[in-house]
């Protein structure tokens, strides 16, 4: 799944967001096997400052049925919240 960077204000926040979204997780209550999401970071200045709607329009022209956006909110939030666009 692509993770598209649209905010270039904080390289460390971007790296942390990618690490978090691609990390291995486990549901300890269910004693499930660990799982993770296979992501492709897209760190291209051509996407700088695009709105989610603009990124979604680009996605509809490519092979991405769904993608994740790392925007200004992602970089500012300590939890590195990401936006899913489909």
PyMOL Python script that loads the backbone (N, CA, C, O; Angstrom):
from pymol import cmd

cmd.read_pdbstr("""\
ATOM      1  N   UNK A   1       0.845  -1.158   0.000  1.00  0.00           N
ATOM      2  CA  UNK A   1       0.000   0.000   0.000  1.00  0.00           C
ATOM      3  C   UNK A   1       0.902   1.235   0.000  1.00  0.00           C
ATOM      4  O   UNK A   1       1.841   1.313   0.792  1.00  0.00           O
ATOM      5  N   UNK A   2       0.629   2.190  -0.871  1.00  0.00           N
ATOM      6  CA  UNK A   2       1.432   3.408  -0.899  1.00  0.00           C
ATOM      7  C   UNK A   2       1.152   4.315   0.295  1.00  0.00           C
ATOM      8  O   UNK A   2       0.005   4.469   0.713  1.00  0.00           O
ATOM      9  N   UNK A   3       2.199   4.906   0.834  1.00  0.00           N
ATOM     10  CA  UNK A   3       2.095   5.947   1.844  1.00  0.00           C
ATOM     11  C   UNK A   3       2.671   7.202   1.191  1.00  0.00           C
ATOM     12  O   UNK A   3       3.881   7.326   1.005  1.00  0.00           O
ATOM     13  N   UNK A   4       1.776   8.130   0.848  1.00  0.00           N
ATOM     14  CA  UNK A   4       2.161   9.315   0.079  1.00  0.00           C
ATOM     15  C   UNK A   4       2.403  10.485   1.027  1.00  0.00           C
ATOM     16  O   UNK A   4       1.530  10.862   1.809  1.00  0.00           O
ATOM     17  N   UNK A   5       3.581  11.040   0.942  1.00  0.00           N
ATOM     18  CA  UNK A   5       3.947  12.195   1.762  1.00  0.00           C
ATOM     19  C   UNK A   5       3.531  13.474   1.041  1.00  0.00           C
ATOM     20  O   UNK A   5       3.955  13.726  -0.086  1.00  0.00           O
ATOM     21  N   UNK A   6       2.693  14.286   1.704  1.00  0.00           N
ATOM     22  CA  UNK A   6       2.292  15.570   1.122  1.00  0.00           C
ATOM     23  C   UNK A   6       2.809  16.750   1.932  1.00  0.00           C
ATOM     24  O   UNK A   6       2.649  17.901   1.526  1.00  0.00           O
ATOM     25  N   UNK A   7       3.431  16.470   3.079  1.00  0.00           N
ATOM     26  CA  UNK A   7       3.996  17.515   3.929  1.00  0.00           C
ATOM     27  C   UNK A   7       5.479  17.223   4.115  1.00  0.00           C
ATOM     28  O   UNK A   7       5.857  16.129   4.534  1.00  0.00           O
ATOM     29  N   UNK A   8       6.306  18.198   3.806  1.00  0.00           N
ATOM     30  CA  UNK A   8       7.752  18.009   3.849  1.00  0.00           C
ATOM     31  C   UNK A   8       8.415  18.855   4.934  1.00  0.00           C
ATOM     32  O   UNK A   8       9.580  19.232   4.812  1.00  0.00           O
ATOM     33  N   UNK A   9       7.667  19.148   5.991  1.00  0.00           N
ATOM     34  CA  UNK A   9       8.167  20.028   7.040  1.00  0.00           C
ATOM     35  C   UNK A   9       9.043  19.328   8.077  1.00  0.00           C
ATOM     36  O   UNK A   9       9.787  19.993   8.799  1.00  0.00           O
ATOM     37  N   UNK A  10       8.968  17.978   8.165  1.00  0.00           N
ATOM     38  CA  UNK A  10       9.670  17.288   9.247  1.00  0.00           C
ATOM     39  C   UNK A  10      10.072  15.885   8.791  1.00  0.00           C
ATOM     40  O   UNK A  10       9.257  14.963   8.783  1.00  0.00           O
ATOM     41  N   UNK A  11      11.340  15.741   8.412  1.00  0.00           N
ATOM     42  CA  UNK A  11      11.814  14.439   7.921  1.00  0.00           C
ATOM     43  C   UNK A  11      11.757  13.351   8.988  1.00  0.00           C
ATOM     44  O   UNK A  11      11.447  12.199   8.682  1.00  0.00           O
ATOM     45  N   UNK A  12      12.053  13.707  10.236  1.00  0.00           N
ATOM     46  CA  UNK A  12      12.011  12.705  11.312  1.00  0.00           C
ATOM     47  C   UNK A  12      10.581  12.225  11.546  1.00  0.00           C
ATOM     48  O   UNK A  12      10.366  11.037  11.787  1.00  0.00           O
ATOM     49  N   UNK A  13       9.609  13.118  11.482  1.00  0.00           N
ATOM     50  CA  UNK A  13       8.200  12.729  11.646  1.00  0.00           C
ATOM     51  C   UNK A  13       7.772  11.816  10.509  1.00  0.00           C
ATOM     52  O   UNK A  13       7.032  10.859  10.736  1.00  0.00           O
ATOM     53  N   UNK A  14       8.218  12.089   9.302  1.00  0.00           N
ATOM     54  CA  UNK A  14       7.907  11.236   8.146  1.00  0.00           C
ATOM     55  C   UNK A  14       8.465   9.834   8.369  1.00  0.00           C
ATOM     56  O   UNK A  14       7.755   8.849   8.170  1.00  0.00           O
ATOM     57  N   UNK A  15       9.721   9.735   8.779  1.00  0.00           N
ATOM     58  CA  UNK A  15      10.325   8.430   9.017  1.00  0.00           C
ATOM     59  C   UNK A  15       9.586   7.670  10.118  1.00  0.00           C
ATOM     60  O   UNK A  15       9.386   6.460  10.016  1.00  0.00           O
ATOM     61  N   UNK A  16       9.186   8.376  11.158  1.00  0.00           N
ATOM     62  CA  UNK A  16       8.442   7.735  12.246  1.00  0.00           C
ATOM     63  C   UNK A  16       7.070   7.264  11.773  1.00  0.00           C
ATOM     64  O   UNK A  16       6.628   6.178  12.149  1.00  0.00           O
ATOM     65  N   UNK A  17       6.395   8.063  10.958  1.00  0.00           N
ATOM     66  CA  UNK A  17       5.078   7.668  10.444  1.00  0.00           C
ATOM     67  C   UNK A  17       5.184   6.403   9.602  1.00  0.00           C
ATOM     68  O   UNK A  17       4.365   5.494   9.741  1.00  0.00           O
ATOM     69  N   UNK A  18       6.178   6.338   8.738  1.00  0.00           N
ATOM     70  CA  UNK A  18       6.372   5.141   7.902  1.00  0.00           C
ATOM     71  C   UNK A  18       6.698   3.937   8.781  1.00  0.00           C
ATOM     72  O   UNK A  18       6.183   2.842   8.552  1.00  0.00           O
ATOM     73  N   UNK A  19       7.549   4.136   9.782  1.00  0.00           N
ATOM     74  CA  UNK A  19       7.900   3.032  10.685  1.00  0.00           C
ATOM     75  C   UNK A  19       6.677   2.524  11.429  1.00  0.00           C
ATOM     76  O   UNK A  19       6.502   1.316  11.591  1.00  0.00           O
ATOM     77  N   UNK A  20       5.839   3.431  11.878  1.00  0.00           N
ATOM     78  CA  UNK A  20       4.643   3.016  12.625  1.00  0.00           C
ATOM     79  C   UNK A  20       3.653   2.265  11.747  1.00  0.00           C
ATOM     80  O   UNK A  20       3.109   1.242  12.162  1.00  0.00           O
ATOM     81  N   UNK A  21       3.418   2.757  10.550  1.00  0.00           N
ATOM     82  CA  UNK A  21       2.417   2.101   9.704  1.00  0.00           C
ATOM     83  C   UNK A  21       2.900   0.731   9.206  1.00  0.00           C
ATOM     84  O   UNK A  21       2.087  -0.146   8.915  1.00  0.00           O
ATOM     85  N   UNK A  22       4.202   0.553   9.111  1.00  0.00           N
ATOM     86  CA  UNK A  22       4.724  -0.728   8.615  1.00  0.00           C
ATOM     87  C   UNK A  22       5.213  -1.653   9.733  1.00  0.00           C
ATOM     88  O   UNK A  22       5.741  -2.731   9.460  1.00  0.00           O
ATOM     89  N   UNK A  23       5.039  -1.239  10.979  1.00  0.00           N
ATOM     90  CA  UNK A  23       5.500  -2.043  12.115  1.00  0.00           C
ATOM     91  C   UNK A  23       4.728  -3.363  12.219  1.00  0.00           C
ATOM     92  O   UNK A  23       3.632  -3.503  11.677  1.00  0.00           O
ATOM     93  N   UNK A  24       5.318  -4.312  12.919  1.00  0.00           N
ATOM     94  CA  UNK A  24       4.664  -5.587  13.167  1.00  0.00           C
ATOM     95  C   UNK A  24       3.786  -5.449  14.412  1.00  0.00           C
ATOM     96  O   UNK A  24       4.226  -4.940  15.443  1.00  0.00           O
ATOM     97  N   UNK A  25       2.561  -5.902  14.301  1.00  0.00           N
ATOM     98  CA  UNK A  25       1.605  -5.811  15.406  1.00  0.00           C
ATOM     99  C   UNK A  25       1.106  -7.201  15.766  1.00  0.00           C
ATOM    100  O   UNK A  25       1.192  -8.141  14.977  1.00  0.00           O
ATOM    101  N   UNK A  26       0.588  -7.301  16.970  1.00  0.00           N
ATOM    102  CA  UNK A  26       0.040  -8.571  17.455  1.00  0.00           C
ATOM    103  C   UNK A  26      -1.116  -8.255  18.392  1.00  0.00           C
ATOM    104  O   UNK A  26      -1.018  -7.363  19.235  1.00  0.00           O
ATOM    105  N   UNK A  27      -2.202  -8.987  18.241  1.00  0.00           N
ATOM    106  CA  UNK A  27      -3.339  -8.861  19.146  1.00  0.00           C
ATOM    107  C   UNK A  27      -3.122  -9.856  20.273  1.00  0.00           C
ATOM    108  O   UNK A  27      -3.419 -11.042  20.135  1.00  0.00           O
ATOM    109  N   UNK A  28      -2.602  -9.364  21.388  1.00  0.00           N
ATOM    110  CA  UNK A  28      -2.241 -10.248  22.502  1.00  0.00           C
ATOM    111  C   UNK A  28      -3.459 -10.909  23.129  1.00  0.00           C
ATOM    112  O   UNK A  28      -3.357 -12.021  23.646  1.00  0.00           O
ATOM    113  N   UNK A  29      -4.594 -10.251  23.090  1.00  0.00           N
ATOM    114  CA  UNK A  29      -5.803 -10.857  23.653  1.00  0.00           C
ATOM    115  C   UNK A  29      -6.251 -12.066  22.847  1.00  0.00           C
ATOM    116  O   UNK A  29      -6.786 -13.028  23.398  1.00  0.00           O
ATOM    117  N   UNK A  30      -6.032 -12.012  21.553  1.00  0.00           N
ATOM    118  CA  UNK A  30      -6.445 -13.116  20.679  1.00  0.00           C
ATOM    119  C   UNK A  30      -5.307 -14.116  20.459  1.00  0.00           C
ATOM    120  O   UNK A  30      -5.512 -15.171  19.857  1.00  0.00           O
ATOM    121  N   UNK A  31      -4.115 -13.786  20.943  1.00  0.00           N
ATOM    122  CA  UNK A  31      -2.941 -14.628  20.761  1.00  0.00           C
ATOM    123  C   UNK A  31      -2.719 -14.957  19.287  1.00  0.00           C
ATOM    124  O   UNK A  31      -2.369 -16.080  18.922  1.00  0.00           O
ATOM    125  N   UNK A  32      -2.935 -13.939  18.455  1.00  0.00           N
ATOM    126  CA  UNK A  32      -2.750 -14.110  17.013  1.00  0.00           C
ATOM    127  C   UNK A  32      -1.282 -14.015  16.631  1.00  0.00           C
ATOM    128  O   UNK A  32      -0.451 -13.499  17.378  1.00  0.00           O
ATOM    129  N   UNK A  33      -0.995 -14.527  15.452  1.00  0.00           N
ATOM    130  CA  UNK A  33       0.336 -14.361  14.895  1.00  0.00           C
ATOM    131  C   UNK A  33       0.562 -12.886  14.584  1.00  0.00           C
ATOM    132  O   UNK A  33      -0.393 -12.162  14.303  1.00  0.00           O
ATOM    133  N   UNK A  34       1.802 -12.438  14.630  1.00  0.00           N
ATOM    134  CA  UNK A  34       2.077 -11.042  14.297  1.00  0.00           C
ATOM    135  C   UNK A  34       1.705 -10.742  12.846  1.00  0.00           C
ATOM    136  O   UNK A  34       1.759 -11.617  11.982  1.00  0.00           O
ATOM    137  N   UNK A  35       1.330  -9.500  12.600  1.00  0.00           N
ATOM    138  CA  UNK A  35       0.970  -9.079  11.251  1.00  0.00           C
ATOM    139  C   UNK A  35       1.509  -7.666  11.008  1.00  0.00           C
ATOM    140  O   UNK A  35       1.779  -6.917  11.947  1.00  0.00           O
ATOM    141  N   UNK A  36       1.655  -7.331   9.760  1.00  0.00           N
ATOM    142  CA  UNK A  36       2.101  -6.000   9.376  1.00  0.00           C
ATOM    143  C   UNK A  36       1.516  -5.676   8.004  1.00  0.00           C
ATOM    144  O   UNK A  36       0.988  -6.545   7.310  1.00  0.00           O
ATOM    145  N   UNK A  37       1.623  -4.416   7.641  1.00  0.00           N
ATOM    146  CA  UNK A  37       1.144  -3.952   6.339  1.00  0.00           C
ATOM    147  C   UNK A  37       2.356  -3.681   5.465  1.00  0.00           C
ATOM    148  O   UNK A  37       3.298  -3.005   5.877  1.00  0.00           O
ATOM    149  N   UNK A  38       2.320  -4.218   4.254  1.00  0.00           N
ATOM    150  CA  UNK A  38       3.392  -3.979   3.297  1.00  0.00           C
ATOM    151  C   UNK A  38       3.159  -2.603   2.666  1.00  0.00           C
ATOM    152  O   UNK A  38       2.216  -2.425   1.895  1.00  0.00           O
ATOM    153  N   UNK A  39       4.009  -1.640   2.991  1.00  0.00           N
ATOM    154  CA  UNK A  39       3.829  -0.283   2.497  1.00  0.00           C
ATOM    155  C   UNK A  39       4.972   0.117   1.569  1.00  0.00           C
ATOM    156  O   UNK A  39       6.088  -0.395   1.660  1.00  0.00           O
ATOM    157  N   UNK A  40       4.656   1.042   0.681  1.00  0.00           N
ATOM    158  CA  UNK A  40       5.637   1.641  -0.209  1.00  0.00           C
ATOM    159  C   UNK A  40       5.649   3.137   0.052  1.00  0.00           C
ATOM    160  O   UNK A  40       4.729   3.838  -0.368  1.00  0.00           O
ATOM    161  N   UNK A  41       6.673   3.645   0.738  1.00  0.00           N
ATOM    162  CA  UNK A  41       6.728   5.081   0.993  1.00  0.00           C
ATOM    163  C   UNK A  41       6.947   5.848  -0.315  1.00  0.00           C
ATOM    164  O   UNK A  41       7.827   5.506  -1.105  1.00  0.00           O
ATOM    165  N   UNK A  42       6.152   6.870  -0.527  1.00  0.00           N
ATOM    166  CA  UNK A  42       6.287   7.722  -1.703  1.00  0.00           C
ATOM    167  C   UNK A  42       6.653   9.109  -1.194  1.00  0.00           C
ATOM    168  O   UNK A  42       5.806   9.868  -0.723  1.00  0.00           O
ATOM    169  N   UNK A  43       7.929   9.411  -1.302  1.00  0.00           N
ATOM    170  CA  UNK A  43       8.524  10.632  -0.768  1.00  0.00           C
ATOM    171  C   UNK A  43       8.944  11.501  -1.956  1.00  0.00           C
ATOM    172  O   UNK A  43      10.133  11.667  -2.232  1.00  0.00           O
ATOM    173  N   UNK A  44       7.956  12.044  -2.646  1.00  0.00           N
ATOM    174  CA  UNK A  44       8.180  12.770  -3.887  1.00  0.00           C
ATOM    175  C   UNK A  44       7.663  14.196  -3.752  1.00  0.00           C
ATOM    176  O   UNK A  44       6.469  14.389  -3.526  1.00  0.00           O
ATOM    177  N   UNK A  45       8.524  15.195  -3.882  1.00  0.00           N
ATOM    178  CA  UNK A  45       8.098  16.589  -3.726  1.00  0.00           C
ATOM    179  C   UNK A  45       6.981  17.016  -4.681  1.00  0.00           C
ATOM    180  O   UNK A  45       6.335  18.037  -4.444  1.00  0.00           O
ATOM    181  N   UNK A  46       6.741  16.263  -5.746  1.00  0.00           N
ATOM    182  CA  UNK A  46       5.621  16.601  -6.642  1.00  0.00           C
ATOM    183  C   UNK A  46       4.277  16.519  -5.922  1.00  0.00           C
ATOM    184  O   UNK A  46       3.303  17.128  -6.363  1.00  0.00           O
ATOM    185  N   UNK A  47       4.216  15.768  -4.817  1.00  0.00           N
ATOM    186  CA  UNK A  47       2.975  15.628  -4.062  1.00  0.00           C
ATOM    187  C   UNK A  47       2.850  16.646  -2.925  1.00  0.00           C
ATOM    188  O   UNK A  47       1.879  16.612  -2.170  1.00  0.00           O
ATOM    189  N   UNK A  48       3.811  17.538  -2.800  1.00  0.00           N
ATOM    190  CA  UNK A  48       3.806  18.517  -1.706  1.00  0.00           C
ATOM    191  C   UNK A  48       2.530  19.350  -1.718  1.00  0.00           C
ATOM    192  O   UNK A  48       2.122  19.889  -2.746  1.00  0.00           O
ATOM    193  N   UNK A  49       1.917  19.436  -0.543  1.00  0.00           N
ATOM    194  CA  UNK A  49       0.749  20.280  -0.292  1.00  0.00           C
ATOM    195  C   UNK A  49      -0.515  19.878  -1.055  1.00  0.00           C
ATOM    196  O   UNK A  49      -1.460  20.664  -1.134  1.00  0.00           O
ATOM    197  N   UNK A  50      -0.545  18.675  -1.614  1.00  0.00           N
ATOM    198  CA  UNK A  50      -1.782  18.229  -2.259  1.00  0.00           C
ATOM    199  C   UNK A  50      -2.824  17.927  -1.189  1.00  0.00           C
ATOM    200  O   UNK A  50      -2.495  17.460  -0.099  1.00  0.00           O
ATOM    201  N   UNK A  51      -4.062  18.195  -1.508  1.00  0.00           N
ATOM    202  CA  UNK A  51      -5.166  17.858  -0.609  1.00  0.00           C
ATOM    203  C   UNK A  51      -5.468  16.370  -0.745  1.00  0.00           C
ATOM    204  O   UNK A  51      -5.054  15.747  -1.723  1.00  0.00           O
ATOM    205  N   UNK A  52      -6.183  15.789   0.217  1.00  0.00           N
ATOM    206  CA  UNK A  52      -6.576  14.379   0.079  1.00  0.00           C
ATOM    207  C   UNK A  52      -7.366  14.135  -1.214  1.00  0.00           C
ATOM    208  O   UNK A  52      -7.223  13.084  -1.839  1.00  0.00           O
ATOM    209  N   UNK A  53      -8.183  15.088  -1.606  1.00  0.00           N
ATOM    210  CA  UNK A  53      -8.963  14.936  -2.832  1.00  0.00           C
ATOM    211  C   UNK A  53      -8.054  14.888  -4.061  1.00  0.00           C
ATOM    212  O   UNK A  53      -8.293  14.109  -4.984  1.00  0.00           O
ATOM    213  N   UNK A  54      -7.014  15.721  -4.068  1.00  0.00           N
ATOM    214  CA  UNK A  54      -6.074  15.713  -5.190  1.00  0.00           C
ATOM    215  C   UNK A  54      -5.280  14.409  -5.230  1.00  0.00           C
ATOM    216  O   UNK A  54      -5.028  13.868  -6.306  1.00  0.00           O
ATOM    217  N   UNK A  55      -4.887  13.908  -4.066  1.00  0.00           N
ATOM    218  CA  UNK A  55      -4.165  12.634  -4.017  1.00  0.00           C
ATOM    219  C   UNK A  55      -5.081  11.508  -4.484  1.00  0.00           C
ATOM    220  O   UNK A  55      -4.647  10.618  -5.215  1.00  0.00           O
ATOM    221  N   UNK A  56      -6.336  11.541  -4.071  1.00  0.00           N
ATOM    222  CA  UNK A  56      -7.298  10.517  -4.493  1.00  0.00           C
ATOM    223  C   UNK A  56      -7.478  10.542  -6.003  1.00  0.00           C
ATOM    224  O   UNK A  56      -7.593   9.489  -6.630  1.00  0.00           O
ATOM    225  N   UNK A  57      -7.503  11.729  -6.591  1.00  0.00           N
ATOM    226  CA  UNK A  57      -7.631  11.836  -8.050  1.00  0.00           C
ATOM    227  C   UNK A  57      -6.419  11.219  -8.735  1.00  0.00           C
ATOM    228  O   UNK A  57      -6.558  10.547  -9.757  1.00  0.00           O
ATOM    229  N   UNK A  58      -5.241  11.440  -8.182  1.00  0.00           N
ATOM    230  CA  UNK A  58      -4.044  10.813  -8.745  1.00  0.00           C
ATOM    231  C   UNK A  58      -4.121   9.299  -8.613  1.00  0.00           C
ATOM    232  O   UNK A  58      -3.749   8.562  -9.526  1.00  0.00           O
ATOM    233  N   UNK A  59      -4.607   8.850  -7.468  1.00  0.00           N
ATOM    234  CA  UNK A  59      -4.705   7.409  -7.217  1.00  0.00           C
ATOM    235  C   UNK A  59      -5.653   6.754  -8.201  1.00  0.00           C
ATOM    236  O   UNK A  59      -5.407   5.627  -8.631  1.00  0.00           O
ATOM    237  N   UNK A  60      -6.729   7.429  -8.566  1.00  0.00           N
ATOM    238  CA  UNK A  60      -7.692   6.829  -9.484  1.00  0.00           C
ATOM    239  C   UNK A  60      -7.086   6.651 -10.872  1.00  0.00           C
ATOM    240  O   UNK A  60      -7.567   5.838 -11.661  1.00  0.00           O
ATOM    241  N   UNK A  61      -6.028   7.412 -11.174  1.00  0.00           N
ATOM    242  CA  UNK A  61      -5.368   7.289 -12.470  1.00  0.00           C
ATOM    243  C   UNK A  61      -4.242   6.257 -12.442  1.00  0.00           C
ATOM    244  O   UNK A  61      -3.705   5.900 -13.491  1.00  0.00           O
ATOM    245  N   UNK A  62      -3.891   5.787 -11.279  1.00  0.00           N
ATOM    246  CA  UNK A  62      -2.809   4.816 -11.140  1.00  0.00           C
ATOM    247  C   UNK A  62      -3.382   3.460 -10.752  1.00  0.00           C
ATOM    248  O   UNK A  62      -4.565   3.191 -10.963  1.00  0.00           O
ATOM    249  N   UNK A  63      -2.553   2.631 -10.198  1.00  0.00           N
ATOM    250  CA  UNK A  63      -2.961   1.287  -9.822  1.00  0.00           C
ATOM    251  C   UNK A  63      -3.207   1.181  -8.331  1.00  0.00           C
ATOM    252  O   UNK A  63      -3.057   0.099  -7.765  1.00  0.00           O
ATOM    253  N   UNK A  64      -3.577   2.264  -7.683  1.00  0.00           N
ATOM    254  CA  UNK A  64      -3.766   2.280  -6.240  1.00  0.00           C
ATOM    255  C   UNK A  64      -5.242   2.312  -5.900  1.00  0.00           C
ATOM    256  O   UNK A  64      -5.856   3.373  -6.014  1.00  0.00           O
ATOM    257  N   UNK A  65      -5.840   1.215  -5.491  1.00  0.00           N
ATOM    258  CA  UNK A  65      -7.246   1.252  -5.074  1.00  0.00           C
ATOM    259  C   UNK A  65      -7.425   1.976  -3.742  1.00  0.00           C
ATOM    260  O   UNK A  65      -8.500   2.499  -3.449  1.00  0.00           O
ATOM    261  N   UNK A  66      -6.368   2.000  -2.946  1.00  0.00           N
ATOM    262  CA  UNK A  66      -6.397   2.674  -1.650  1.00  0.00           C
ATOM    263  C   UNK A  66      -4.966   3.099  -1.334  1.00  0.00           C
ATOM    264  O   UNK A  66      -4.002   2.443  -1.727  1.00  0.00           O
ATOM    265  N   UNK A  67      -4.854   4.209  -0.616  1.00  0.00           N
ATOM    266  CA  UNK A  67      -3.531   4.655  -0.216  1.00  0.00           C
ATOM    267  C   UNK A  67      -3.618   5.405   1.097  1.00  0.00           C
ATOM    268  O   UNK A  67      -4.708   5.711   1.581  1.00  0.00           O
ATOM    269  N   UNK A  68      -2.478   5.695   1.661  1.00  0.00           N
ATOM    270  CA  UNK A  68      -2.369   6.401   2.928  1.00  0.00           C
ATOM    271  C   UNK A  68      -1.672   7.726   2.654  1.00  0.00           C
ATOM    272  O   UNK A  68      -0.707   7.787   1.891  1.00  0.00           O
ATOM    273  N   UNK A  69      -2.175   8.796   3.290  1.00  0.00           N
ATOM    274  CA  UNK A  69      -1.594  10.121   3.113  1.00  0.00           C
ATOM    275  C   UNK A  69      -0.944  10.562   4.419  1.00  0.00           C
ATOM    276  O   UNK A  69      -1.559  10.504   5.484  1.00  0.00           O
ATOM    277  N   UNK A  70       0.299  11.000   4.322  1.00  0.00           N
ATOM    278  CA  UNK A  70       1.009  11.611   5.443  1.00  0.00           C
ATOM    279  C   UNK A  70       1.051  13.112   5.163  1.00  0.00           C
ATOM    280  O   UNK A  70       1.852  13.592   4.361  1.00  0.00           O
ATOM    281  N   UNK A  71       0.164  13.840   5.849  1.00  0.00           N
ATOM    282  CA  UNK A  71       0.022  15.271   5.598  1.00  0.00           C
ATOM    283  C   UNK A  71       0.498  16.092   6.795  1.00  0.00           C
ATOM    284  O   UNK A  71       1.156  15.560   7.689  1.00  0.00           O
ATOM    285  N   UNK A  72       0.173  17.371   6.815  1.00  0.00           N
ATOM    286  CA  UNK A  72       0.614  18.243   7.912  1.00  0.00           C
ATOM    287  C   UNK A  72       0.102  17.748   9.261  1.00  0.00           C
ATOM    288  O   UNK A  72       0.800  17.863  10.269  1.00  0.00           O
ATOM    289  N   UNK A  73      -1.107  17.200   9.287  1.00  0.00           N
ATOM    290  CA  UNK A  73      -1.668  16.667  10.528  1.00  0.00           C
ATOM    291  C   UNK A  73      -0.822  15.495  11.025  1.00  0.00           C
ATOM    292  O   UNK A  73      -0.589  15.359  12.226  1.00  0.00           O
ATOM    293  N   UNK A  74      -0.367  14.655  10.107  1.00  0.00           N
ATOM    294  CA  UNK A  74       0.497  13.526  10.466  1.00  0.00           C
ATOM    295  C   UNK A  74       1.769  14.025  11.131  1.00  0.00           C
ATOM    296  O   UNK A  74       2.174  13.521  12.178  1.00  0.00           O
ATOM    297  N   UNK A  75       2.391  15.011  10.519  1.00  0.00           N
ATOM    298  CA  UNK A  75       3.673  15.501  11.017  1.00  0.00           C
ATOM    299  C   UNK A  75       3.521  16.208  12.366  1.00  0.00           C
ATOM    300  O   UNK A  75       4.446  16.206  13.178  1.00  0.00           O
ATOM    301  N   UNK A  76       2.357  16.810  12.602  1.00  0.00           N
ATOM    302  CA  UNK A  76       2.142  17.562  13.846  1.00  0.00           C
ATOM    303  C   UNK A  76       1.668  16.684  15.006  1.00  0.00           C
ATOM    304  O   UNK A  76       1.898  17.021  16.168  1.00  0.00           O
ATOM    305  N   UNK A  77       1.012  15.568  14.706  1.00  0.00           N
ATOM    306  CA  UNK A  77       0.448  14.748  15.779  1.00  0.00           C
ATOM    307  C   UNK A  77       1.511  13.815  16.360  1.00  0.00           C
ATOM    308  O   UNK A  77       2.241  13.172  15.606  1.00  0.00           O
ATOM    309  N   UNK A  78       1.606  13.734  17.673  1.00  0.00           N
ATOM    310  CA  UNK A  78       2.586  12.833  18.292  1.00  0.00           C
ATOM    311  C   UNK A  78       2.341  11.364  17.922  1.00  0.00           C
ATOM    312  O   UNK A  78       3.276  10.564  17.889  1.00  0.00           O
ATOM    313  N   UNK A  79       1.092  11.020  17.647  1.00  0.00           N
ATOM    314  CA  UNK A  79       0.763   9.634  17.290  1.00  0.00           C
ATOM    315  C   UNK A  79       0.996   9.345  15.811  1.00  0.00           C
ATOM    316  O   UNK A  79       0.895   8.196  15.382  1.00  0.00           O
ATOM    317  N   UNK A  80       1.308  10.378  15.028  1.00  0.00           N
ATOM    318  CA  UNK A  80       1.539  10.257  13.580  1.00  0.00           C
ATOM    319  C   UNK A  80       0.310   9.709  12.859  1.00  0.00           C
ATOM    320  O   UNK A  80       0.401   8.760  12.080  1.00  0.00           O
ATOM    321  N   UNK A  81      -0.843  10.327  13.136  1.00  0.00           N
ATOM    322  CA  UNK A  81      -2.082   9.924  12.472  1.00  0.00           C
ATOM    323  C   UNK A  81      -1.938  10.018  10.958  1.00  0.00           C
ATOM    324  O   UNK A  81      -1.352  10.966  10.435  1.00  0.00           O
ATOM    325  N   UNK A  82      -2.473   9.037  10.275  1.00  0.00           N
ATOM    326  CA  UNK A  82      -2.430   8.986   8.811  1.00  0.00           C
ATOM    327  C   UNK A  82      -3.864   8.986   8.287  1.00  0.00           C
ATOM    328  O   UNK A  82      -4.798   8.613   8.997  1.00  0.00           O
ATOM    329  N   UNK A  83      -4.020   9.404   7.051  1.00  0.00           N
ATOM    330  CA  UNK A  83      -5.326   9.465   6.415  1.00  0.00           C
ATOM    331  C   UNK A  83      -5.415   8.393   5.337  1.00  0.00           C
ATOM    332  O   UNK A  83      -4.575   8.337   4.439  1.00  0.00           O
ATOM    333  N   UNK A  84      -6.432   7.546   5.427  1.00  0.00           N
ATOM    334  CA  UNK A  84      -6.680   6.545   4.386  1.00  0.00           C
ATOM    335  C   UNK A  84      -7.543   7.165   3.296  1.00  0.00           C
ATOM    336  O   UNK A  84      -8.552   7.807   3.590  1.00  0.00           O
ATOM    337  N   UNK A  85      -7.152   6.976   2.041  1.00  0.00           N
ATOM    338  CA  UNK A  85      -7.891   7.510   0.896  1.00  0.00           C
ATOM    339  C   UNK A  85      -8.176   6.335  -0.036  1.00  0.00           C
ATOM    340  O   UNK A  85      -7.280   5.563  -0.378  1.00  0.00           O
ATOM    341  N   UNK A  86      -9.420   6.218  -0.431  1.00  0.00           N
ATOM    342  CA  UNK A  86      -9.780   5.120  -1.333  1.00  0.00           C
ATOM    343  C   UNK A  86     -10.728   5.537  -2.395  1.00  0.00           C
ATOM    344  O   UNK A  86     -11.120   4.720  -3.227  1.00  0.00           O
TER     345      UNK A  86
END
""", "prot")
cmd.dss("prot")
cmd.show_as("cartoon", "prot")
cmd.util.cbc("prot")
cmd.orient("prot")
